[in-house]
Amino acid sequence: MARAALTRVMGIAPLLVAAAAFAPGQAGAQTASLPADPVRALSTTPVTPGARYSAGWLQRVLLGEHYRDLWSTSIEVPALDLGAFAGGLTPLRCGGGRQTHSLRFQGSDGRQYVFRSVDKDARRMLPADLRETLVGDVLQDQISSAHPAAPLVVAPLLEAAGVLHVRPTLVVLPHDSRLPEFDCVRTGMLGTIEERPTDGADGRAGFAGARDVASTPKLLELLEPNPSHRVDSRAFLTARLMDLYVGDWDRHWDQWRWARFDDEAGAHWWQPIPRDRDQAFARFDGVIPWIARVYREELVGFRERYPRIFRLAWTGRALDRRFLTDLERPVWDSTARALQVRLSDPVIEAAVRQLPPEYFALNGDDLARALRSRRNQLPEAAAQFYALLAREVDVHASDKAELAEVERLAGGLVVVRLGRRGGLVVVRLWRRGAKGDEPPYYERTFDPRETAEIRLYLHGGGDRAVVRGTAPGPVIRIVGGGGDDELIDSSSVEGTHFYDDRGENRLVRGPETDVDDRRYRAPPRNTGALAFLADSLP
């Protein structure tokens, strides 16, 4: 029987790999703080988060040990008092998660809250005809790779790190006459309740005092038209290093919301609000998860030592390459060292103590030991992360008319500056002190020992880009985009490439300039046999 089971499972391994590769959820929303007395703990209820994840030795060998002992352990959890929490909660609508059962509430305190189930429905990731098959069973079983109480531990760690975050509380949904009309949840369901980051009503400050709160797509829409909207790259770096620290590999674009804070100069600074911590501290062991990792390298488990940073940071690569491009190596080093100080042994101990006592007895010491070890290795992990992003760098301007200057300096160093055209003259012209000039809003020096290629995207507007210098160094690629642009190469070395197929452009070539004005057609996406799965990726 054991051999037959093994043959049956391994015979569909490609499907299992494909299914497991798309298992992580995309749900939930978060904010800063909960009311002082979020639940009325007059009584607690014994709950077993996932008794179905208990397994015998063969299943544990094939599908992994994971956190089955935690999922199958009964814990005491308070019931959520819908009449007392936040002055009273009114159900609004079901959330849109692919796996998580979630329900939004409006609190009488003017804030929104969201309930998120601890257990997930992974079968919803599959086509309907695969959900009630062995593939669906195996995929559902892999939910046991997640730590069922991870968000409770991550929140105080983020607090210590200075990252905007929500504070979830573990609760059980009570019997309430208003809940049956929402089929996404049920009475007795175990989950967390947390504030949902939103704008403030009637002109009031929103989450954490922010002037505005945006999704990632909305943020990108605001960044392109105007450089006055900027991401706080240091805050984002801190948040991403914390992702590495807690082993949260599932950090795609929809795992973030963004809070806007304005400065006296009129700039709008957006700080990240990470959400959905289901994959923090995840474990991937067993034969089938090992096969899945061959196909999907980002499926990495949480251990005392960091895995390859390329794998751990993979799902966040799009935002990393967009929002971390202005930070030089010393900033990364100092940020990692600052986090080491903030994540002290008492902070780690207090965070792990947020586990239910039954979980702490089983997992608390191991988790605390791993967190201390990873804290000690954080500078090395940050250095690897920096090197990964510094090799090829994408620099984005906006749709305003802008001036870009690229200086090739001795030793192969390259300085890139961006500023507003008309109100700003960069470097040599700027140093003449023209009235009304502003400093560049982007400036970074690139080291050829770290960077092989710099790609500067000017986007829309009538832009002017100038390349100067006599020293060879990294390859420079400048993409003009829309508008009537001036692209000028005053350098005398090779390695400068101009691309622009739109507008009435003025091109000034140097002796080694390469110009490409051919019409660009984007290749089609998701044409493979598993396109239905690829479509679920950002």
C-alpha positions as CSV (number, residue, x, y, z in Angstrom):
1,M,0.0,0.0,0.0
2,A,2.8,2.4,0.8
3,R,4.5,1.7,-2.5
4,A,1.2,2.2,-4.4
5,A,0.6,5.5,-2.6
6,L,4.1,6.6,-3.4
7,T,3.7,5.7,-7.1
8,R,0.4,7.5,-7.3
9,V,1.8,10.7,-5.8
10,M,5.0,10.7,-7.8
11,G,3.1,10.0,-11.0
12,I,1.4,13.3,-10.8
13,A,4.4,15.2,-9.4
14,P,4.4,17.7,-12.3
15,L,0.9,18.7,-11.4
16,L,1.6,18.8,-7.7
17,V,4.7,21.0,-8.4
18,A,2.6,23.4,-10.5
19,A,-0.1,23.5,-7.9
20,A,2.2,24.0,-4.9
21,A,4.0,26.8,-6.8
22,F,1.0,28.9,-6.7
23,A,-0.2,28.1,-3.2
24,P,0.5,31.4,-1.2
25,G,-2.5,33.6,-0.6
26,Q,-3.1,37.2,-1.4
27,A,-5.5,38.5,1.1
28,G,-5.9,40.7,4.1
29,A,-5.3,44.3,4.9
30,Q,-3.7,45.9,7.8
31,T,-3.2,49.1,10.0
32,A,-1.5,50.5,13.0
33,S,-3.2,49.7,16.2
34,L,-6.2,48.1,17.7
35,P,-8.4,49.4,20.5
36,A,-6.9,49.0,24.0
37,D,-9.4,46.1,24.8
38,P,-10.0,44.5,21.4
39,V,-11.7,41.4,22.6
40,R,-13.8,40.7,25.6
41,A,-11.9,37.7,27.1
42,L,-14.6,36.8,29.6
43,S,-14.3,33.3,28.3
44,T,-12.1,31.4,25.9
45,T,-12.9,28.6,23.4
46,P,-10.7,25.6,22.8
47,V,-9.9,25.5,19.0
48,T,-7.8,23.2,16.9
49,P,-6.6,25.3,13.9
50,G,-6.1,22.4,11.5
51,A,-6.8,18.9,12.8
52,R,-6.9,17.7,9.2
53,Y,-3.2,18.3,8.9
54,S,-2.3,15.5,11.2
55,A,-0.4,12.8,9.3
56,G,1.3,9.5,9.6
57,W,4.9,8.8,8.9
58,L,4.6,8.2,5.1
59,Q,2.6,11.4,4.6
60,R,5.2,13.4,6.6
61,V,8.0,11.9,4.5
62,L,6.3,12.7,1.2
63,L,4.5,15.9,2.0
64,G,6.6,17.3,4.8
65,E,6.7,17.6,8.5
66,H,6.0,21.3,8.4
67,Y,4.1,22.7,11.4
68,R,1.6,19.8,11.7
69,D,2.1,19.6,15.4
70,L,1.0,23.2,15.9
71,W,-1.9,22.9,13.5
72,S,-3.2,19.8,15.4
73,T,-2.8,21.3,18.9
74,S,-5.8,22.7,20.7
75,I,-5.4,26.3,21.9
76,E,-7.5,28.6,24.0
77,V,-8.8,31.6,22.1
78,P,-11.2,34.4,23.1
79,A,-14.4,35.0,21.1
80,L,-14.7,38.3,19.3
81,D,-17.4,40.5,20.8
82,L,-19.0,42.2,17.8
83,G,-20.9,44.5,20.1
84,A,-17.8,45.7,22.1
85,F,-14.9,45.7,19.7
86,A,-14.1,49.2,18.4
87,G,-17.4,50.3,19.9
88,G,-19.3,47.8,17.9
89,L,-18.6,46.2,14.5
90,T,-20.9,46.1,11.5
91,P,-20.1,43.5,8.8
92,L,-19.5,45.1,5.4
93,R,-18.5,42.6,2.8
94,C,-16.3,39.6,2.1
95,G,-12.7,40.1,1.2
96,G,-11.2,39.2,-2.1
97,G,-8.5,36.8,-1.1
98,R,-7.7,33.8,-3.2
99,Q,-7.3,31.5,-0.2
100,T,-8.1,33.4,2.9
101,H,-11.6,33.7,4.2
102,S,-11.9,37.3,5.2
103,L,-14.7,39.7,6.2
104,R,-14.5,43.5,6.5
105,F,-16.2,45.3,9.3
106,Q,-16.9,49.0,10.0
107,G,-16.2,50.0,13.6
108,S,-18.1,52.6,15.5
109,D,-14.8,54.3,16.1
110,G,-14.7,55.3,12.4
111,R,-12.1,52.7,11.4
112,Q,-12.4,49.6,9.2
113,Y,-11.3,46.2,10.4
114,V,-10.8,42.9,8.7
115,F,-11.1,39.3,10.0
116,R,-8.8,36.8,8.3
117,S,-9.0,33.1,8.7
118,V,-6.0,31.3,10.0
119,D,-6.7,28.2,7.9
120,K,-6.8,28.6,4.1
121,D,-8.7,27.1,1.2
122,A,-5.9,26.3,-1.2
123,R,-8.1,24.4,-3.6
124,R,-9.5,27.7,-4.8
125,M,-6.1,28.3,-6.5
126,L,-6.9,25.4,-8.9
127,P,-9.2,25.0,-11.8
128,A,-12.6,23.6,-10.7
129,D,-12.0,20.1,-12.2
130,L,-8.8,19.7,-10.1
131,R,-10.1,20.8,-6.7
132,E,-11.6,17.5,-5.6
133,T,-8.7,15.4,-6.8
134,L,-5.5,14.2,-5.3
135,V,-3.9,17.3,-6.6
136,G,-6.3,19.4,-4.6
137,D,-5.8,17.2,-1.5
138,V,-2.0,17.6,-1.7
139,L,-2.2,21.3,-2.3
140,Q,-4.5,21.8,0.6
141,D,-2.2,19.8,2.8
142,Q,0.7,22.2,2.1
143,I,-1.1,24.9,4.1
144,S,0.6,23.1,7.0
145,S,3.9,24.5,5.8
146,A,2.8,27.9,7.2
147,H,3.1,28.8,10.9
148,P,-0.5,29.3,12.1
149,A,0.5,32.1,14.5
150,A,3.2,33.9,12.5
151,P,1.4,37.3,12.3
152,L,1.3,37.5,16.1
153,V,5.1,37.3,16.3
154,V,5.9,39.4,13.3
155,A,3.9,42.5,14.5
156,P,6.0,43.3,17.6
157,L,9.2,42.7,15.5
158,L,8.0,45.3,13.0
159,E,7.1,47.6,15.8
160,A,10.7,47.4,17.1
161,A,12.1,48.0,13.6
162,G,10.0,51.1,13.1
163,V,8.0,49.7,10.2
164,L,4.3,50.7,9.8
165,H,2.2,47.7,10.5
166,V,-1.0,46.3,12.0
167,R,-1.4,44.5,15.3
168,P,-3.5,41.3,14.8
169,T,-5.4,39.6,17.6
170,L,-6.3,35.9,17.5
171,V,-10.0,35.4,17.9
172,V,-12.9,33.1,17.2
173,L,-15.9,34.3,15.3
174,P,-19.0,34.1,17.6
175,H,-22.5,33.2,16.7
176,D,-24.2,36.3,15.4
177,S,-27.4,36.7,13.4
178,R,-25.7,39.1,10.9
179,L,-22.9,36.7,9.9
180,P,-24.9,33.9,8.1
181,E,-25.5,36.2,5.1
182,F,-21.7,36.3,4.5
183,D,-20.7,32.9,3.1
184,C,-17.0,33.6,3.4
185,V,-17.0,33.0,7.1
186,R,-18.7,30.8,9.6
187,T,-19.4,30.7,13.3
188,G,-16.4,29.2,15.3
189,M,-13.9,30.1,12.6
190,L,-10.4,30.9,14.0
191,G,-8.7,34.0,12.6
192,T,-7.2,37.3,13.4
193,I,-8.9,40.7,13.6
194,E,-6.9,43.8,12.7
195,E,-7.4,47.3,11.4
196,R,-7.5,47.9,7.7
197,P,-5.4,50.9,6.6
198,T,-7.6,53.5,5.0
199,D,-7.8,57.2,4.4
200,G,-9.3,59.4,7.1
201,A,-12.9,60.5,6.7
202,D,-13.9,64.1,6.5
203,G,-10.4,65.4,6.0
204,R,-9.1,63.7,9.1
205,A,-5.7,61.9,9.1
206,G,-5.9,58.3,8.1
207,F,-4.0,55.2,9.2
208,A,-0.9,56.1,11.4
209,G,-1.6,59.8,10.7
210,A,-1.2,59.5,6.9
211,R,-2.8,62.0,4.5
212,D,-3.6,59.2,2.1
213,V,-3.4,55.4,1.8
214,A,-3.0,53.7,-1.5
215,S,-2.7,50.3,-3.1
216,T,0.5,49.5,-5.1
217,P,-1.3,50.1,-8.5
218,K,-2.6,53.4,-7.3
219,L,0.9,54.4,-6.1
220,L,2.5,53.6,-9.4
221,E,-0.2,55.7,-11.1
222,L,0.8,58.7,-8.9
223,L,4.6,58.2,-9.3
224,E,4.8,58.4,-13.1
225,P,3.0,61.7,-13.8
226,N,4.9,63.8,-11.1
227,P,8.2,63.5,-9.3
228,S,6.7,65.2,-6.2
229,H,5.3,61.8,-5.3
230,R,8.2,59.7,-4.0
231,V,8.6,56.4,-2.2
232,D,10.5,56.6,1.1
233,S,13.2,54.2,0.0
234,R,14.9,53.9,3.4
235,A,11.6,52.9,5.0
236,F,11.0,50.4,2.2
237,L,14.5,49.0,2.7
238,T,13.9,48.5,6.4
239,A,10.6,46.7,5.6
240,R,12.3,44.5,3.0
241,L,15.2,43.6,5.3
242,M,12.5,42.6,7.9
243,D,10.9,40.4,5.2
244,L,14.2,38.6,4.9
245,Y,14.7,38.4,8.6
246,V,11.3,36.6,9.2
247,G,11.8,34.5,6.1
248,D,8.7,35.9,4.4
249,W,9.3,35.0,0.7
250,D,5.8,35.9,-0.5
251,R,6.1,39.6,-0.9
252,H,4.6,40.4,-4.3
253,W,3.1,43.8,-5.2
254,D,-0.3,43.1,-3.6
255,Q,1.2,42.4,-0.2
256,W,1.7,46.2,0.4
257,R,-0.3,49.3,1.0
258,W,1.2,52.7,1.1
259,A,0.8,55.7,3.5
260,R,1.4,59.2,2.4
261,F,3.2,61.8,4.5
262,D,3.9,65.4,3.2
263,D,6.9,67.5,3.9
264,E,7.2,71.3,4.1
265,A,8.7,71.4,0.6
266,G,5.6,70.0,-0.9
267,A,6.9,66.5,-1.6
268,H,4.6,63.5,-1.0
269,W,6.5,60.7,0.7
270,W,5.0,57.2,0.6
271,Q,5.9,54.7,3.3
272,P,5.2,51.0,3.0
273,I,2.6,49.1,5.1
274,P,3.4,45.4,4.7
275,R,0.4,43.1,5.0
276,D,-0.4,39.3,4.9
277,R,2.3,37.5,7.0
278,D,1.0,34.0,6.2
279,Q,4.4,32.9,4.9
280,A,6.6,34.2,7.7
281,F,8.6,31.3,9.3
282,A,7.3,28.9,6.6
283,R,8.8,25.4,6.5
284,F,9.3,23.4,3.3
285,D,10.4,19.8,3.9
286,G,9.3,16.5,2.4
287,V,9.7,14.9,-1.0
288,I,7.0,16.8,-2.9
289,P,7.9,20.3,-1.6
290,W,11.5,19.5,-2.5
291,I,10.4,18.8,-6.1
292,A,8.4,22.0,-6.1
293,R,11.5,23.9,-5.1
294,V,13.3,22.7,-8.2
295,Y,10.6,24.5,-10.3
296,R,10.0,27.4,-8.0
297,E,13.2,28.5,-6.2
298,E,11.5,31.0,-4.1
299,L,9.9,28.3,-2.0
300,V,12.4,28.6,0.8
301,G,12.0,27.5,4.5
302,F,12.8,29.4,7.6
303,R,15.9,28.2,9.4
304,E,18.7,29.6,11.6
305,R,20.7,30.5,8.5
306,Y,19.5,32.5,5.5
307,P,19.0,30.7,2.2
308,R,20.2,32.3,-1.0
309,I,18.9,35.8,-1.0
310,F,18.1,35.5,-4.7
311,R,15.5,32.9,-3.8
312,L,14.1,34.6,-0.7
313,A,13.7,38.0,-2.3
314,W,12.4,36.7,-5.7
315,T,8.7,37.6,-5.5
316,G,9.5,41.2,-4.4
317,R,11.9,41.8,-7.3
318,A,9.7,44.2,-9.3
319,L,9.2,46.7,-6.4
320,D,12.8,46.2,-5.2
321,R,14.1,47.3,-8.6
322,R,11.8,50.2,-8.7
323,F,12.0,51.6,-5.2
324,L,15.5,50.8,-3.9
325,T,17.6,52.3,-6.7
326,D,18.7,55.5,-5.0
327,L,20.4,53.9,-2.0
328,E,24.1,53.3,-2.0
329,R,25.9,50.6,-0.1
330,P,26.6,52.6,3.2
331,V,22.8,53.1,3.6
332,W,22.2,49.3,3.4
333,D,25.0,48.6,5.9
334,S,23.8,51.2,8.4
335,T,20.2,50.1,8.1
336,A,21.1,46.4,8.8
337,R,23.2,47.4,11.8
338,A,20.4,49.6,13.2
339,L,18.0,46.7,12.9
340,Q,20.5,44.5,14.8
341,V,20.3,46.9,17.7
342,R,16.6,47.2,17.6
343,L,16.0,43.5,17.5
344,S,17.5,42.8,20.9
345,D,17.2,39.5,22.8
346,P,14.4,41.0,25.0
347,V,12.5,42.2,21.9
348,I,12.7,38.8,20.3
349,E,11.7,37.0,23.5
350,A,8.7,39.3,23.9
351,A,7.6,38.8,20.3
352,V,7.8,35.0,20.6
353,R,5.8,35.2,23.8
354,Q,2.9,36.5,21.7
355,L,2.4,32.9,20.6
356,P,-0.5,31.0,22.4
357,P,1.0,29.3,25.4
358,E,0.4,25.9,23.9
359,Y,2.4,26.9,20.8
360,F,5.2,28.5,22.8
361,A,5.7,25.2,24.6
362,L,6.2,23.4,21.3
363,N,7.9,26.0,19.1
364,G,8.9,29.1,21.2
365,D,12.5,28.2,22.0
366,D,13.3,27.1,18.5
367,L,11.7,30.2,16.9
368,A,13.5,32.5,19.3
369,R,16.9,30.8,18.7
370,A,16.4,31.1,14.9
371,L,15.5,34.8,15.2
372,R,18.5,35.6,17.2
373,S,20.7,33.7,14.7
374,R,19.2,35.5,11.7
375,R,19.6,38.9,13.5
376,N,23.3,38.2,13.9
377,Q,23.6,37.4,10.2
378,L,21.5,40.4,9.0
379,P,24.4,42.6,7.7
380,E,25.7,39.7,5.6
381,A,22.2,39.1,4.2
382,A,21.8,42.8,3.5
383,A,25.1,42.9,1.6
384,Q,24.0,40.0,-0.6
385,F,20.7,41.7,-1.2
386,Y,22.4,44.9,-2.2
387,A,24.8,43.1,-4.5
388,L,21.9,41.4,-6.2
389,L,20.1,44.7,-7.0
390,A,23.2,46.7,-7.8
391,R,24.3,44.6,-10.7
392,E,21.8,46.0,-13.1
393,V,19.9,49.1,-12.0
394,D,16.7,50.6,-13.3
395,V,16.3,54.4,-12.7
396,H,12.9,55.9,-13.5
397,A,12.1,59.6,-14.2
398,S,8.5,60.8,-14.5
399,D,6.2,62.1,-17.2
400,K,7.2,65.7,-16.4
401,A,9.9,67.4,-18.5
402,E,13.1,66.5,-16.8
403,L,16.9,66.8,-17.1
404,A,19.1,63.9,-16.6
405,E,22.9,64.0,-16.4
406,V,25.2,61.0,-16.4
407,E,28.9,61.7,-15.5
408,R,31.6,59.1,-16.2
409,L,34.3,59.7,-13.6
410,A,37.8,58.4,-13.1
411,G,38.0,54.8,-12.0
412,G,34.7,53.9,-13.8
413,L,32.4,55.6,-11.3
414,V,29.2,56.9,-12.7
415,V,27.0,59.6,-11.2
416,V,23.4,59.8,-12.3
417,R,21.3,62.9,-11.5
418,L,17.6,63.6,-12.2
419,G,15.8,66.9,-11.8
420,R,12.9,69.0,-13.2
421,R,13.6,70.7,-16.5
422,G,13.0,74.4,-16.4
423,G,13.1,74.6,-12.6
424,L,16.4,72.8,-12.3
425,V,19.8,72.8,-14.1
426,V,21.9,69.9,-13.0
427,V,25.6,69.8,-12.0
428,R,27.7,72.2,-14.2
429,L,24.8,74.5,-15.2
430,W,23.3,74.2,-11.7
431,R,26.6,75.1,-10.1
432,R,26.5,78.4,-11.8
433,G,23.7,79.4,-9.4
434,A,20.9,80.2,-11.8
435,K,18.0,81.9,-9.9
436,G,15.2,79.5,-8.9
437,D,17.3,76.3,-9.5
438,E,16.5,73.3,-7.3
439,P,18.8,70.4,-6.4
440,P,18.3,67.1,-8.1
441,Y,15.6,64.9,-6.6
442,Y,17.7,61.8,-7.6
443,E,21.4,61.3,-7.3
444,R,23.5,58.2,-6.9
445,T,27.1,57.3,-7.6
446,F,27.6,53.8,-9.1
447,D,30.7,51.7,-8.6
448,P,31.8,49.6,-11.5
449,R,32.8,46.8,-9.1
450,E,29.2,46.5,-8.2
451,T,27.2,47.7,-11.2
452,A,27.6,46.5,-14.8
453,E,24.6,48.3,-16.4
454,I,22.4,51.3,-15.6
455,R,19.1,51.7,-17.4
456,L,17.5,55.2,-17.3
457,Y,13.8,55.4,-18.2
458,L,12.8,59.0,-18.9
459,H,9.1,58.2,-19.6
460,G,6.9,61.0,-20.9
461,G,7.5,64.7,-21.2
462,G,10.1,66.6,-23.2
463,D,13.3,65.4,-21.5
464,R,17.0,66.2,-21.9
465,A,19.6,63.6,-21.1
466,V,23.4,64.4,-21.2
467,V,26.2,61.9,-20.9
468,R,29.7,63.3,-20.1
469,G,33.1,61.9,-19.3
470,T,36.2,60.2,-20.7
471,A,36.5,57.1,-18.4
472,P,35.0,53.7,-19.3
473,G,32.6,52.2,-16.9
474,P,29.2,50.5,-16.7
475,V,26.9,50.3,-19.7
476,I,24.4,53.2,-19.9
477,R,21.1,52.6,-21.5
478,I,18.8,55.7,-21.8
479,V,15.2,55.1,-22.9
480,G,13.5,58.3,-24.0
481,G,9.8,57.3,-23.9
482,G,7.1,59.7,-25.0
483,G,7.6,63.4,-25.7
484,D,10.2,65.3,-27.7
485,D,13.5,64.5,-26.1
486,E,17.1,65.6,-26.4
487,L,19.6,62.8,-26.0
488,I,23.2,64.1,-26.0
489,D,26.3,62.0,-25.7
490,S,29.4,64.2,-24.9
491,S,31.5,61.3,-23.7
492,S,34.4,59.8,-25.6
493,V,34.0,56.2,-24.6
494,E,31.8,53.3,-25.7
495,G,29.0,51.9,-23.7
496,T,26.3,54.5,-24.1
497,H,23.0,53.4,-25.8
498,F,20.0,55.7,-26.7
499,Y,16.6,54.2,-27.3
500,D,13.6,56.4,-28.5
501,D,11.0,55.6,-31.1
502,R,8.5,58.3,-30.3
503,G,8.3,62.1,-30.7
504,E,10.4,64.6,-32.5
505,N,13.7,63.9,-30.9
506,R,17.1,65.5,-31.1
507,L,20.0,63.1,-31.0
508,V,23.6,64.1,-30.6
509,R,26.0,61.2,-31.0
510,G,29.4,60.8,-29.5
511,P,32.2,58.8,-31.3
512,E,31.0,55.6,-29.7
513,T,27.2,56.1,-29.2
514,D,24.7,53.5,-30.2
515,V,21.2,54.7,-31.2
516,D,18.2,52.5,-31.7
517,D,15.0,54.2,-32.9
518,R,13.2,51.1,-34.1
519,R,9.5,50.6,-33.1
520,Y,9.3,48.4,-30.0
521,R,6.6,45.8,-29.7
522,A,6.2,44.1,-26.3
523,P,6.2,40.3,-26.5
524,P,3.0,38.5,-25.5
525,R,2.6,37.1,-22.0
526,N,1.3,33.8,-20.7
527,T,1.3,31.8,-23.8
528,G,2.4,28.5,-22.3
529,A,0.4,25.4,-21.4
530,L,0.1,26.6,-17.8
531,A,-1.1,30.1,-18.7
532,F,-4.0,29.8,-16.3
533,L,-1.5,29.5,-13.5
534,A,0.8,32.2,-14.8
535,D,-2.0,34.7,-15.0
536,S,-2.2,34.6,-11.2
537,L,1.2,36.1,-10.9
538,P,1.9,39.9,-10.8
